[in-house]
Amino acid sequence: MLDVEPFRHWLTSYMQDNELTRVTIARRVGVDEARVRRWLLGADAGQPVISELLVERAGIALARNPRLAAELYPQLAEPTCQVCGASRGCEHLTGQRAR
Ligand SMILES: [Zn+2]
């Protein structure tokens, strides 16, 4: 699970920039309006976290951006190698990328 705050911040700006309502957001993402309201208050399902899958889905549905999760949460874009601890460029991570 991810801290909801970066997503909340992005969603708030996106709604303002595009003059979108919670109802429109809910319809496009395919969730209840009440859930969008909770996101804007900084929570999902009662906790201040949100799933990576949901951020990804919202990015695609709203902004046609399949990389939104990686952009809002840089730790997702730079995995740490479980073998040697490198954040990029080691042969273990290269091997993972080739899957
Ligand atoms: Zn490694």
Backbone and ligand atoms as CSV (ligand in chain L), in Angstrom:
chain,resi,resn,atom,element,x,y,z
A,1,MET,N,N,0.838,-1.208,0.000
A,1,MET,CA,C,0.000,0.000,0.000
A,1,MET,C,C,0.869,1.253,0.000
A,2,LEU,N,N,0.306,2.333,-0.558
A,2,LEU,CA,C,1.044,3.587,-0.700
A,2,LEU,C,C,0.384,4.685,0.141
A,3,ASP,N,N,1.199,5.602,0.608
A,3,ASP,CA,C,0.699,6.803,1.274
A,3,ASP,C,C,-0.254,7.520,0.313
A,4,VAL,N,N,-1.443,7.831,0.773
A,4,VAL,CA,C,-2.439,8.414,-0.126
A,4,VAL,C,C,-2.112,9.874,-0.474
A,5,GLU,N,N,-1.260,10.513,0.310
A,5,GLU,CA,C,-1.043,11.961,0.177
A,5,GLU,C,C,-0.585,12.410,-1.233
A,6,PRO,N,N,0.439,11.793,-1.824
A,6,PRO,CA,C,0.824,12.235,-3.183
A,6,PRO,C,C,-0.321,12.093,-4.189
A,7,PHE,N,N,-1.089,11.021,-4.059
A,7,PHE,CA,C,-2.220,10.813,-4.957
A,7,PHE,C,C,-3.300,11.865,-4.715
A,8,ARG,N,N,-3.579,12.136,-3.440
A,8,ARG,CA,C,-4.581,13.142,-3.098
A,8,ARG,C,C,-4.189,14.500,-3.699
A,9,HIS,N,N,-2.909,14.829,-3.563
A,9,HIS,CA,C,-2.414,16.108,-4.079
A,9,HIS,C,C,-2.567,16.171,-5.603
A,10,TRP,N,N,-2.185,15.073,-6.272
A,10,TRP,CA,C,-2.304,15.032,-7.726
A,10,TRP,C,C,-3.768,15.149,-8.150
A,11,LEU,N,N,-4.640,14.376,-7.479
A,11,LEU,CA,C,-6.053,14.353,-7.854
A,11,LEU,C,C,-6.691,15.735,-7.666
A,12,THR,N,N,-6.353,16.392,-6.570
A,12,THR,CA,C,-6.887,17.730,-6.295
A,12,THR,C,C,-6.493,18.696,-7.413
A,13,SER,N,N,-5.208,18.696,-7.791
A,13,SER,CA,C,-4.741,19.580,-8.864
A,13,SER,C,C,-5.396,19.222,-10.186
A,14,TYR,N,N,-5.479,17.918,-10.446
A,14,TYR,CA,C,-6.047,17.470,-11.720
A,14,TYR,C,C,-7.510,17.913,-11.854
A,15,MET,N,N,-8.250,17.783,-10.769
A,15,MET,CA,C,-9.656,18.190,-10.785
A,15,MET,C,C,-9.783,19.693,-11.012
A,16,GLN,N,N,-8.917,20.470,-10.347
A,16,GLN,CA,C,-8.971,21.928,-10.505
A,16,GLN,C,C,-8.578,22.339,-11.918
A,17,ASP,N,N,-7.487,21.766,-12.420
A,17,ASP,CA,C,-7.007,22.122,-13.757
A,17,ASP,C,C,-8.042,21.809,-14.832
A,18,ASN,N,N,-8.767,20.714,-14.649
A,18,ASN,CA,C,-9.703,20.269,-15.671
A,18,ASN,C,C,-11.162,20.556,-15.317
A,19,GLU,N,N,-11.355,21.238,-14.195
A,19,GLU,CA,C,-12.697,21.594,-13.733
A,19,GLU,C,C,-13.610,20.370,-13.676
A,20,LEU,N,N,-13.124,19.341,-13.039
A,20,LEU,CA,C,-13.887,18.106,-12.909
A,20,LEU,C,C,-14.502,17.996,-11.517
A,21,THR,N,N,-15.673,17.376,-11.460
A,21,THR,CA,C,-16.326,17.158,-10.173
A,21,THR,C,C,-16.014,15.751,-9.668
A,22,ARG,N,N,-16.337,15.522,-8.393
A,22,ARG,CA,C,-16.148,14.189,-7.811
A,22,ARG,C,C,-16.963,13.146,-8.576
A,23,VAL,N,N,-18.151,13.550,-9.037
A,23,VAL,CA,C,-19.018,12.614,-9.758
A,23,VAL,C,C,-18.343,12.156,-11.054
A,24,THR,N,N,-17.744,13.097,-11.764
A,24,THR,CA,C,-17.057,12.757,-13.011
A,24,THR,C,C,-15.868,11.850,-12.742
A,25,ILE,N,N,-15.087,12.183,-11.723
A,25,ILE,CA,C,-13.942,11.361,-11.356
A,25,ILE,C,C,-14.413,9.932,-11.037
A,26,ALA,N,N,-15.454,9.846,-10.237
A,26,ALA,CA,C,-15.967,8.534,-9.824
A,26,ALA,C,C,-16.410,7.716,-11.034
A,27,ARG,N,N,-17.106,8.368,-11.951
A,27,ARG,CA,C,-17.605,7.650,-13.124
A,27,ARG,C,C,-16.449,7.163,-13.987
A,28,ARG,N,N,-15.460,8.017,-14.194
A,28,ARG,CA,C,-14.343,7.629,-15.063
A,28,ARG,C,C,-13.501,6.514,-14.463
A,29,VAL,N,N,-13.267,6.596,-13.156
A,29,VAL,CA,C,-12.421,5.585,-12.516
A,29,VAL,C,C,-13.225,4.316,-12.226
A,30,GLY,N,N,-14.550,4.485,-12.109
A,30,GLY,CA,C,-15.380,3.321,-11.832
A,30,GLY,C,C,-15.505,3.000,-10.352
A,31,VAL,N,N,-15.593,4.047,-9.527
A,31,VAL,CA,C,-15.784,3.871,-8.082
A,31,VAL,C,C,-16.943,4.745,-7.618
A,32,ASP,N,N,-17.353,4.578,-6.352
A,32,ASP,CA,C,-18.395,5.428,-5.771
A,32,ASP,C,C,-17.882,6.854,-5.598
A,33,GLU,N,N,-18.823,7.808,-5.669
A,33,GLU,CA,C,-18.440,9.189,-5.399
A,33,GLU,C,C,-17.934,9.332,-3.967
A,34,ALA,N,N,-18.519,8.562,-3.051
A,34,ALA,CA,C,-18.093,8.632,-1.648
A,34,ALA,C,C,-16.620,8.261,-1.497
A,35,ARG,N,N,-16.190,7.343,-2.341
A,35,ARG,CA,C,-14.791,6.925,-2.270
A,35,ARG,C,C,-13.860,8.043,-2.752
A,36,VAL,N,N,-14.263,8.741,-3.816
A,36,VAL,CA,C,-13.473,9.881,-4.299
A,36,VAL,C,C,-13.400,10.948,-3.209
A,37,ARG,N,N,-14.517,11.137,-2.511
A,37,ARG,CA,C,-14.538,12.118,-1.419
A,37,ARG,C,C,-13.528,11.725,-0.334
A,38,ARG,N,N,-13.457,10.442,-0.039
A,38,ARG,CA,C,-12.480,9.981,0.965
A,38,ARG,C,C,-11.052,10.190,0.479
A,39,TRP,N,N,-10.799,9.932,-0.796
A,39,TRP,CA,C,-9.454,10.174,-1.344
A,39,TRP,C,C,-9.062,11.634,-1.129
A,40,LEU,N,N,-10.019,12.530,-1.408
A,40,LEU,CA,C,-9.723,13.960,-1.300
A,40,LEU,C,C,-9.542,14.392,0.146
A,41,LEU,N,N,-10.041,13.573,1.057
A,41,LEU,CA,C,-9.821,13.841,2.479
A,41,LEU,C,C,-8.556,13.145,2.967
A,42,GLY,N,N,-7.918,12.352,2.088
A,42,GLY,CA,C,-6.659,11.716,2.447
A,42,GLY,C,C,-6.795,10.322,2.994
A,43,ALA,N,N,-7.754,9.553,2.482
A,43,ALA,CA,C,-7.911,8.181,2.960
A,43,ALA,C,C,-8.566,7.322,1.886
A,44,ASP,N,N,-8.394,6.021,2.018
A,44,ASP,CA,C,-9.149,5.075,1.211
A,44,ASP,C,C,-9.475,3.910,2.132
A,45,ALA,N,N,-10.741,3.555,2.223
A,45,ALA,CA,C,-11.157,2.467,3.108
A,45,ALA,C,C,-10.691,2.690,4.551
A,46,GLY,N,N,-10.771,3.952,5.011
A,46,GLY,CA,C,-10.515,4.239,6.414
A,46,GLY,C,C,-9.059,4.385,6.805
A,47,GLN,N,N,-8.147,4.156,5.893
A,47,GLN,CA,C,-6.723,4.274,6.195
A,47,GLN,C,C,-6.085,5.307,5.258
A,48,PRO,N,N,-5.006,5.981,5.718
A,48,PRO,CA,C,-4.365,6.983,4.854
A,48,PRO,C,C,-3.446,6.348,3.817
A,49,VAL,N,N,-3.898,5.247,3.241
A,49,VAL,CA,C,-3.120,4.551,2.222
A,49,VAL,C,C,-4.024,4.190,1.054
A,50,ILE,N,N,-3.396,3.886,-0.088
A,50,ILE,CA,C,-4.148,3.517,-1.278
A,50,ILE,C,C,-3.310,2.479,-2.022
A,51,SER,N,N,-3.979,1.596,-2.750
A,51,SER,CA,C,-3.214,0.549,-3.428
A,51,SER,C,C,-2.580,1.072,-4.713
A,52,GLU,N,N,-1.437,0.517,-5.044
A,52,GLU,CA,C,-0.737,0.891,-6.276
A,52,GLU,C,C,-1.636,0.667,-7.490
A,53,LEU,N,N,-2.387,-0.421,-7.435
A,53,LEU,CA,C,-3.272,-0.782,-8.540
A,53,LEU,C,C,-4.308,0.310,-8.797
A,54,LEU,N,N,-4.830,0.860,-7.709
A,54,LEU,CA,C,-5.870,1.879,-7.822
A,54,LEU,C,C,-5.298,3.183,-8.376
A,55,VAL,N,N,-4.094,3.540,-7.933
A,55,VAL,CA,C,-3.442,4.745,-8.454
A,55,VAL,C,C,-3.195,4.581,-9.953
A,56,GLU,N,N,-2.741,3.377,-10.328
A,56,GLU,CA,C,-2.478,3.086,-11.723
A,56,GLU,C,C,-3.758,3.200,-12.544
A,57,ARG,N,N,-4.825,2.627,-12.002
A,57,ARG,CA,C,-6.121,2.643,-12.688
A,57,ARG,C,C,-6.638,4.074,-12.852
A,58,ALA,N,N,-6.503,4.876,-11.803
A,58,ALA,CA,C,-6.958,6.266,-11.866
A,58,ALA,C,C,-6.121,7.051,-12.883
A,59,GLY,N,N,-4.817,6.802,-12.914
A,59,GLY,CA,C,-3.941,7.500,-13.853
A,59,GLY,C,C,-4.324,7.225,-15.285
A,60,ILE,N,N,-4.637,5.983,-15.563
A,60,ILE,CA,C,-5.023,5.596,-16.919
A,60,ILE,C,C,-6.409,6.146,-17.254
A,61,ALA,N,N,-7.335,5.989,-16.313
A,61,ALA,CA,C,-8.721,6.391,-16.558
A,61,ALA,C,C,-8.849,7.907,-16.700
A,62,LEU,N,N,-8.095,8.668,-15.919
A,62,LEU,CA,C,-8.274,10.119,-15.900
A,62,LEU,C,C,-7.315,10.835,-16.837
A,63,ALA,N,N,-6.044,10.444,-16.792
A,63,ALA,CA,C,-5.025,11.210,-17.508
A,63,ALA,C,C,-4.371,10.407,-18.626
A,64,ARG,N,N,-4.880,9.199,-18.882
A,64,ARG,CA,C,-4.271,8.303,-19.879
A,64,ARG,C,C,-2.779,8.151,-19.605
A,65,ASN,N,N,-2.445,8.066,-18.329
A,65,ASN,CA,C,-1.047,7.961,-17.927
A,65,ASN,C,C,-0.814,6.668,-17.147
A,66,PRO,N,N,-0.316,5.630,-17.839
A,66,PRO,CA,C,-0.101,4.352,-17.155
A,66,PRO,C,C,1.073,4.387,-16.177
A,67,ARG,N,N,1.802,5.510,-16.174
A,67,ARG,CA,C,2.974,5.598,-15.285
A,67,ARG,C,C,2.734,6.509,-14.079
A,68,LEU,N,N,1.492,6.851,-13.842
A,68,LEU,CA,C,1.212,7.787,-12.751
A,68,LEU,C,C,1.756,7.287,-11.412
A,69,ALA,N,N,1.541,6.016,-11.117
A,69,ALA,CA,C,2.000,5.488,-9.826
A,69,ALA,C,C,3.505,5.660,-9.670
A,70,ALA,N,N,4.253,5.374,-10.715
A,70,ALA,CA,C,5.716,5.505,-10.651
A,70,ALA,C,C,6.142,6.963,-10.557
A,71,GLU,N,N,5.336,7.863,-11.147
A,71,GLU,CA,C,5.681,9.282,-11.097
A,71,GLU,C,C,5.399,9.881,-9.721
A,72,LEU,N,N,4.294,9.442,-9.105
A,72,LEU,CA,C,3.940,9.977,-7.787
A,72,LEU,C,C,4.735,9.313,-6.674
A,73,TYR,N,N,5.164,8.080,-6.914
A,73,TYR,CA,C,5.873,7.313,-5.886
A,73,TYR,C,C,7.188,6.814,-6.483
A,74,PRO,N,N,8.226,7.659,-6.430
A,74,PRO,CA,C,9.507,7.313,-7.085
A,74,PRO,C,C,10.083,5.986,-6.592
A,75,GLN,N,N,9.741,5.600,-5.375
A,75,GLN,CA,C,10.294,4.326,-4.872
A,75,GLN,C,C,9.821,3.144,-5.718
A,76,LEU,N,N,8.683,3.307,-6.412
A,76,LEU,CA,C,8.184,2.233,-7.268
A,76,LEU,C,C,9.000,2.152,-8.556
A,77,ALA,N,N,9.500,3.301,-8.993
A,77,ALA,CA,C,10.232,3.343,-10.255
A,77,ALA,C,C,11.664,2.865,-10.092
A,78,GLU,N,N,12.171,2.935,-8.849
A,78,GLU,CA,C,13.557,2.537,-8.622
A,78,GLU,C,C,13.612,1.419,-7.597
A,79,PRO,N,N,13.381,0.213,-8.028
A,79,PRO,CA,C,13.385,-0.910,-7.098
A,79,PRO,C,C,14.785,-1.133,-6.530
A,80,THR,N,N,14.840,-1.533,-5.295
A,80,THR,CA,C,16.115,-1.866,-4.683
A,80,THR,C,C,16.349,-3.361,-4.847
A,81,CYS,N,N,17.550,-3.707,-5.301
A,81,CYS,CA,C,17.877,-5.111,-5.500
A,81,CYS,C,C,17.854,-5.856,-4.169
A,82,GLN,N,N,17.148,-6.964,-4.162
A,82,GLN,CA,C,17.040,-7.750,-2.935
A,82,GLN,C,C,18.307,-8.561,-2.678
A,83,VAL,N,N,19.153,-8.666,-3.687
A,83,VAL,CA,C,20.362,-9.483,-3.552
A,83,VAL,C,C,21.543,-8.639,-3.084
A,84,CYS,N,N,21.842,-7.535,-3.800
A,84,CYS,CA,C,23.042,-6.756,-3.484
A,84,CYS,C,C,22.720,-5.364,-2.953
A,85,GLY,N,N,21.453,-4.923,-2.989
A,85,GLY,CA,C,21.081,-3.643,-2.408
A,85,GLY,C,C,21.218,-2.458,-3.341
A,86,ALA,N,N,21.662,-2.676,-4.577
A,86,ALA,CA,C,21.795,-1.574,-5.526
A,86,ALA,C,C,20.410,-1.072,-5.929
A,87,SER,N,N,20.300,0.242,-6.254
A,87,SER,CA,C,19.002,0.764,-6.668
A,87,SER,C,C,18.847,0.700,-8.184
A,88,ARG,N,N,19.925,0.518,-8.894
A,88,ARG,CA,C,19.811,0.383,-10.342
A,88,ARG,C,C,21.100,-0.226,-10.897
A,89,GLY,N,N,20.992,-0.779,-12.095
A,89,GLY,CA,C,22.175,-1.145,-12.852
A,89,GLY,C,C,22.838,-2.460,-12.505
A,90,CYS,N,N,22.424,-3.112,-11.419
A,90,CYS,CA,C,23.076,-4.383,-11.104
A,90,CYS,C,C,22.494,-5.487,-11.982
A,91,GLU,N,N,23.245,-6.580,-12.109
A,91,GLU,CA,C,22.790,-7.616,-13.030
A,91,GLU,C,C,21.532,-8.351,-12.544
A,92,HIS,N,N,21.305,-8.334,-11.218
A,92,HIS,CA,C,20.091,-8.975,-10.710
A,92,HIS,C,C,18.836,-8.227,-11.186
A,93,LEU,N,N,18.887,-6.894,-11.078
A,93,LEU,CA,C,17.732,-6.088,-11.493
A,93,LEU,C,C,17.567,-6.159,-13.008
A,94,THR,N,N,18.670,-6.169,-13.736
A,94,THR,CA,C,18.602,-6.297,-15.189
A,94,THR,C,C,17.907,-7.594,-15.562
A,95,GLY,N,N,18.253,-8.635,-14.847
A,95,GLY,CA,C,17.622,-9.934,-15.079
A,95,GLY,C,C,16.132,-9.877,-14.803
A,96,GLN,N,N,15.733,-9.115,-13.738
A,96,GLN,CA,C,14.307,-9.002,-13.407
A,96,GLN,C,C,13.562,-8.260,-14.502
A,97,ARG,N,N,14.216,-7.210,-15.039
A,97,ARG,CA,C,13.529,-6.414,-16.056
A,97,ARG,C,C,13.258,-7.233,-17.325
A,98,ALA,N,N,14.110,-8.247,-17.560
A,98,ALA,CA,C,13.993,-9.013,-18.804
A,98,ALA,C,C,12.884,-10.060,-18.750
A,99,ARG,N,N,12.214,-10.183,-17.589
A,99,ARG,CA,C,11.204,-11.247,-17.457
A,99,ARG,C,C,10.097,-11.084,-18.459
L,1,ZN,ZN,ZN,21.804,-6.907,-7.390
